[in-house]
Amino acid sequence: MKTILLIEDDTALRENTAELLELSGYKVFTAPNGKIGIEKALKDTPNIIICDIMMPEIDGYGVLEVIASEESTKHIPFIFLSAKTEHKEIRKGMDMGADDYLTKPFDEQELLSAVESRLAKSIILSMRQQSTEDNHTENDDNPRNLNQLKNFFCDEGEVANYKKGETIYRKGDHSNSLFLILKGVVKTHTMDNNAKELITGLYKADDFLGFTSFDDNFPYNETATAVEDTEIVGISKKYVKDILKKSQDVSLELMNLLTDNLSEIKEQLVKMAYSSVRKKTAGTILQFAEIMNKKPDAPLRISRNDLATTAGIATESLIRTLSDFKKDGIIEIEGRDIRIVDIESLRDIE
């Protein structure tokens, strides 16, 4: 039986919420303030914590700070519960590491959906972590293919936004960074002897940009300009060089990407990457549905960020894939809810 720690200073709300959760099959511990809540969290190590913000002794932010700093509790999903609806308060809680935020008054289904979703995500991540530990290798944290390299860019890189027509880099600039396009379209171009622009390439979301020699300060041999509003993430060439030294597979894939038949190979690799994103997205939706014990036609209330982080893909790629699934009649989307319409097609996605 999954355990929940409910920290709430309002006696009536605490008792009513605890009863609701117990009737839904959970074992519930309660605490009337943050100080007692921290003590119970460290002692009982619940599967999930639901915590009010405005409380005596220690407020919800203080509780989360302690929970997140302790090795035994930092992995526990944390849901804030508060009457506050100001955006800055919500943002503060999420920035501190909270997994979700419910505002009072809330309905029964909203609460249960949030709890189910967070527990399911915790189980999936725990299973994957265990699998990773069981199959541990020396280079576990190093990207082993182009898709993982893209995830590394998203996790570790510096994000920059460019309006339509703005220059990302100019011919002759020192090429200290490599880029991954998160959204938008970019053209690379140069001038011929008659000062006429020659477009040398078009790049879209999920494409790499800015490859030159890996020698330090080697200049770009073309200019890159945003064709539409574009978001990119950049990584120092030094980090990419370190990855290539450790991963033969990534090196070989990049070598293929940069062969004489560049256009054809790039198109093939993009299709492969897209298929991989589709399969990861479909598998994660099915995994959530199974762990949350949902019927095939029951709605799944899962945040897009949860789906993306669990699947290990960029949020932008996930949203595009969900949109494609909807167009194909495989799922329905209403707000935060996802409903599986054709489970067999979802299972067959490659």
C-alpha positions as CSV (number, residue, x, y, z in Angstrom):
1,M,0.0,0.0,0.0
2,K,1.4,3.4,-1.0
3,T,1.8,5.9,1.8
4,I,1.1,9.6,1.7
5,L,2.2,12.3,4.2
6,L,-0.4,15.1,4.3
7,I,0.9,18.3,6.0
8,E,-2.0,20.8,6.6
9,D,-2.8,23.1,9.5
10,D,-6.6,23.3,8.7
11,T,-8.0,20.5,10.9
12,A,-11.2,20.0,8.8
13,L,-9.4,20.0,5.5
14,R,-6.7,17.8,6.8
15,E,-9.2,15.2,8.1
16,N,-11.4,15.3,5.0
17,T,-8.5,15.0,2.6
18,A,-7.0,12.2,4.6
19,E,-10.3,10.3,4.6
20,L,-10.6,10.8,0.8
21,L,-7.2,9.4,0.2
22,E,-7.7,6.5,2.6
23,L,-10.9,5.5,0.8
24,S,-8.9,5.5,-2.5
25,G,-6.6,2.9,-1.1
26,Y,-3.7,4.9,0.4
27,K,-2.2,4.8,3.9
28,V,-2.1,8.4,5.1
29,F,0.1,10.0,7.8
30,T,-0.9,13.6,8.8
31,A,0.9,16.5,10.4
32,P,-0.6,19.9,11.6
33,N,2.4,22.0,10.8
34,G,5.7,22.0,8.9
35,K,7.9,21.1,11.9
36,I,6.0,17.9,12.7
37,G,5.7,17.2,8.9
38,I,9.5,17.2,8.5
39,E,9.9,14.8,11.5
40,K,7.3,12.4,10.1
41,A,8.8,12.6,6.6
42,L,12.3,11.7,7.9
43,K,10.9,8.9,10.1
44,D,8.3,7.2,7.8
45,T,9.7,8.1,4.3
46,P,6.3,8.2,2.6
47,N,5.9,7.6,-1.1
48,I,4.5,11.1,-1.7
49,I,4.1,14.3,0.3
50,I,1.2,16.7,0.0
51,C,1.9,20.0,1.8
52,D,0.2,23.3,2.5
53,I,2.2,26.5,2.1
54,M,1.0,28.9,4.8
55,M,1.5,27.0,8.1
56,P,2.8,27.7,11.6
57,E,6.2,26.7,12.8
58,I,7.7,26.0,9.3
59,D,5.9,26.9,6.1
60,G,5.7,24.7,3.0
61,Y,8.7,26.2,1.4
62,G,10.8,25.4,4.4
63,V,9.5,21.8,4.4
64,L,10.4,21.3,0.8
65,E,13.9,22.8,1.4
66,V,14.6,20.3,4.1
67,I,13.1,17.3,2.3
68,A,15.0,18.1,-0.9
69,S,18.3,18.4,1.1
70,E,18.1,15.0,2.8
71,E,19.4,11.9,1.0
72,S,16.6,9.7,2.3
73,T,13.8,12.0,1.2
74,K,15.0,14.1,-1.8
75,H,13.5,11.5,-4.3
76,I,9.9,11.8,-2.8
77,P,7.3,13.4,-5.1
78,F,6.2,16.7,-3.5
79,I,2.8,18.4,-4.2
80,F,2.0,21.9,-2.9
81,L,-1.5,22.6,-1.6
82,S,-2.5,26.2,-1.1
83,A,-5.2,28.8,-1.5
84,K,-2.7,31.1,-3.2
85,T,-3.1,31.5,-6.9
86,E,-0.6,34.2,-7.7
87,H,1.7,33.2,-10.5
88,K,4.9,34.2,-8.5
89,E,3.9,31.9,-5.7
90,I,3.3,28.9,-8.0
91,R,6.6,29.7,-9.8
92,K,8.5,29.9,-6.6
93,G,7.3,26.5,-5.5
94,M,8.1,24.8,-8.8
95,D,11.5,26.5,-9.0
96,M,12.3,25.0,-5.6
97,G,11.6,21.5,-7.0
98,A,7.9,20.8,-6.2
99,D,6.4,18.3,-8.6
100,D,2.9,19.8,-8.7
101,Y,0.7,22.5,-7.3
102,L,-3.0,22.2,-6.4
103,T,-5.1,25.2,-5.4
104,K,-7.9,25.2,-2.9
105,P,-10.7,24.4,-3.3
106,F,-9.8,21.3,-5.4
107,D,-12.1,18.5,-6.5
108,E,-11.6,14.8,-5.7
109,Q,-10.6,13.7,-9.1
110,E,-8.0,16.5,-9.5
111,L,-6.3,15.5,-6.3
112,L,-6.3,11.7,-7.1
113,S,-5.1,12.3,-10.6
114,A,-2.2,14.4,-9.3
115,V,-1.2,11.7,-6.8
116,E,-1.5,8.9,-9.3
117,S,0.5,10.7,-11.9
118,R,3.3,11.6,-9.5
119,L,3.5,8.1,-8.0
120,A,3.5,6.5,-11.5
121,K,6.4,8.8,-12.6
122,S,8.3,7.9,-9.4
123,I,7.9,4.2,-10.1
124,I,9.0,4.5,-13.7
125,L,12.1,6.5,-12.8
126,S,12.9,4.1,-10.0
127,M,12.7,1.1,-12.3
128,R,14.9,2.8,-14.9
129,Q,17.4,3.8,-12.3
130,Q,17.5,0.2,-11.0
131,S,17.9,-1.1,-14.6
132,T,20.7,1.3,-15.2
133,E,22.5,0.3,-12.0
134,D,22.1,-3.4,-12.9
135,N,23.7,-2.8,-16.3
136,H,26.2,-0.2,-15.2
137,T,29.1,0.5,-17.5
138,E,32.0,2.9,-17.2
139,N,30.5,5.4,-19.6
140,D,26.9,5.3,-18.5
141,D,26.6,9.0,-18.3
142,N,28.2,9.7,-21.6
143,P,25.9,10.0,-24.7
144,R,26.1,6.9,-26.8
145,N,24.1,8.0,-29.9
146,L,22.9,11.1,-31.6
147,N,19.6,11.2,-29.8
148,Q,21.3,11.1,-26.4
149,L,23.7,13.8,-27.6
150,K,20.7,16.0,-28.4
151,N,19.4,15.3,-24.9
152,F,22.8,16.4,-23.5
153,F,22.6,19.6,-25.5
154,C,19.1,20.3,-24.0
155,D,20.2,19.5,-20.5
156,E,23.5,21.2,-20.4
157,G,23.5,23.8,-23.1
158,E,22.8,27.5,-23.1
159,V,19.5,28.5,-24.7
160,A,19.2,31.5,-27.0
161,N,16.3,32.9,-28.9
162,Y,16.4,34.8,-32.3
163,K,13.7,36.7,-34.0
164,K,13.1,36.2,-37.7
165,G,15.9,37.7,-39.7
166,E,18.4,37.9,-36.8
167,T,21.9,36.6,-37.3
168,I,23.0,33.6,-35.1
169,Y,26.6,33.8,-36.2
170,R,28.5,35.4,-39.1
171,K,31.1,34.1,-41.5
172,G,34.5,34.7,-40.0
173,D,33.3,34.5,-36.4
174,H,35.3,32.1,-34.2
175,S,33.4,28.8,-33.9
176,N,33.6,28.2,-30.2
177,S,30.2,26.5,-29.9
178,L,28.0,23.9,-31.6
179,F,24.2,24.3,-31.6
180,L,21.0,22.2,-31.6
181,I,17.8,23.9,-33.0
182,L,14.9,23.5,-30.5
183,K,12.4,25.2,-32.7
184,G,12.2,27.4,-35.8
185,V,14.2,27.3,-39.1
186,V,17.7,28.5,-39.8
187,K,19.4,29.1,-43.1
188,T,23.2,29.1,-43.7
189,H,24.4,31.3,-46.5
190,T,27.4,33.1,-48.0
191,M,28.1,35.6,-50.8
192,D,29.4,34.8,-54.2
193,N,31.8,37.0,-56.1
194,N,28.9,39.1,-57.4
195,A,27.7,39.8,-53.8
196,K,24.8,37.5,-54.4
197,E,23.5,35.5,-51.5
198,L,23.9,31.7,-51.8
199,I,21.9,29.6,-49.4
200,T,24.1,26.6,-48.4
201,G,21.7,24.9,-46.1
202,L,18.3,24.9,-44.3
203,Y,18.0,23.5,-40.8
204,K,14.9,22.9,-38.6
205,A,14.1,21.6,-35.1
206,D,16.3,18.7,-34.0
207,D,19.1,19.6,-36.5
208,F,22.6,20.4,-35.4
209,L,24.1,23.6,-36.6
210,G,27.6,25.2,-36.7
211,F,29.9,22.2,-37.3
212,T,33.4,23.3,-38.4
213,S,36.8,22.0,-37.5
214,F,37.2,21.1,-33.8
215,D,40.3,23.3,-33.6
216,D,39.8,26.1,-31.2
217,N,38.7,29.4,-32.7
218,F,38.4,28.0,-36.2
219,P,36.2,30.5,-38.0
220,Y,32.7,29.8,-39.5
221,N,32.8,29.6,-43.2
222,E,29.2,30.8,-43.6
223,T,26.6,32.9,-41.9
224,A,23.6,31.5,-40.1
225,T,20.3,33.5,-40.0
226,A,16.9,32.7,-38.4
227,V,14.2,32.2,-41.2
228,E,11.5,32.4,-38.5
229,D,11.5,32.9,-34.7
230,T,14.0,30.3,-33.5
231,E,15.3,28.8,-30.3
232,I,18.6,27.1,-30.2
233,V,20.8,25.6,-27.5
234,G,24.6,25.8,-27.7
235,I,27.4,23.7,-26.2
236,S,31.1,24.5,-26.1
237,K,33.1,22.5,-28.7
238,K,35.4,21.4,-25.9
239,Y,32.6,19.4,-24.3
240,V,31.6,17.8,-27.6
241,K,35.2,16.8,-28.2
242,D,35.3,15.1,-24.8
243,I,32.1,13.1,-25.7
244,L,33.5,12.0,-29.0
245,K,36.6,10.7,-27.3
246,K,34.5,8.5,-25.0
247,S,31.9,7.3,-27.5
248,Q,32.8,5.6,-30.7
249,D,29.2,5.3,-31.7
250,V,28.5,9.0,-31.5
251,S,31.7,9.7,-33.4
252,L,30.8,7.4,-36.2
253,E,27.3,8.9,-36.5
254,L,28.7,12.4,-36.7
255,M,31.2,11.3,-39.3
256,N,28.3,10.0,-41.4
257,L,26.5,13.2,-40.8
258,L,29.4,15.2,-42.2
259,T,30.2,13.1,-45.3
260,D,30.1,14.4,-48.9
261,N,26.5,13.1,-49.2
262,L,25.5,15.4,-46.4
263,S,21.9,16.3,-47.4
264,E,20.8,12.7,-47.9
265,I,22.4,11.4,-44.7
266,K,21.0,14.3,-42.7
267,E,17.5,13.5,-43.9
268,Q,17.8,9.8,-43.0
269,L,19.2,10.6,-39.5
270,V,16.4,13.1,-38.8
271,K,13.8,10.4,-39.8
272,M,15.5,7.9,-37.5
273,A,15.6,10.4,-34.7
274,Y,11.9,11.3,-35.2
275,S,10.9,7.6,-35.2
276,S,12.8,7.1,-32.0
277,V,11.0,10.1,-30.4
278,R,7.6,8.6,-31.5
279,K,8.4,5.2,-30.0
280,K,9.7,6.8,-26.7
281,T,6.5,8.9,-26.4
282,A,4.2,6.0,-27.2
283,G,6.0,3.7,-24.8
284,T,5.9,6.3,-22.0
285,I,2.2,6.9,-22.4
286,L,1.5,3.2,-22.2
287,Q,3.8,2.9,-19.2
288,F,1.9,5.6,-17.3
289,A,-1.4,4.0,-18.2
290,E,-0.3,0.6,-17.0
291,I,1.3,1.8,-13.7
292,M,-1.7,4.1,-13.0
293,N,-3.9,1.1,-13.7
294,K,-6.1,3.1,-16.1
295,K,-8.6,1.5,-18.5
296,P,-7.6,2.1,-22.2
297,D,-10.3,4.8,-22.6
298,A,-9.7,6.5,-19.2
299,P,-8.1,10.0,-19.3
300,L,-4.5,10.3,-18.2
301,R,-3.7,13.6,-16.5
302,I,0.0,13.9,-17.0
303,S,2.0,17.1,-17.5
304,R,3.9,17.5,-20.7
305,N,7.1,18.0,-18.7
306,D,6.6,14.7,-16.9
307,L,6.1,12.9,-20.1
308,A,9.1,14.5,-21.7
309,T,11.5,14.0,-18.7
310,T,10.3,10.4,-18.2
311,A,10.7,9.6,-21.9
312,G,14.1,11.4,-22.0
313,I,13.2,13.7,-24.9
314,A,12.9,17.5,-25.3
315,T,9.5,18.9,-24.4
316,E,9.2,20.5,-27.8
317,S,9.7,17.2,-29.5
318,L,7.2,15.6,-27.2
319,I,4.5,18.2,-27.9
320,R,5.0,17.8,-31.7
321,T,4.7,14.1,-31.4
322,L,1.5,14.2,-29.3
323,S,0.0,16.5,-31.9
324,D,0.9,14.0,-34.6
325,F,-0.7,11.2,-32.5
326,K,-3.9,13.3,-32.2
327,K,-4.0,14.0,-36.0
328,D,-3.6,10.2,-36.6
329,G,-6.6,9.5,-34.3
330,I,-4.4,7.5,-31.8
331,I,-5.1,9.8,-28.8
332,E,-7.3,12.6,-27.8
333,I,-6.0,15.7,-26.0
334,E,-8.1,18.0,-23.8
335,G,-6.1,20.4,-21.7
336,R,-3.8,18.4,-19.5
337,D,-5.6,15.1,-20.1
338,I,-4.6,12.5,-22.7
339,R,-7.0,9.7,-23.7
340,I,-5.8,6.7,-25.6
341,V,-8.2,6.1,-28.5
342,D,-6.3,3.3,-30.5
343,I,-4.1,1.4,-28.1
344,E,-3.0,-1.1,-30.7
345,S,-1.7,1.6,-33.0
346,L,0.1,3.2,-30.0
347,R,1.8,-0.1,-29.3
348,D,2.8,-0.7,-32.9
349,I,4.5,2.7,-33.3
350,E,8.2,2.4,-34.3
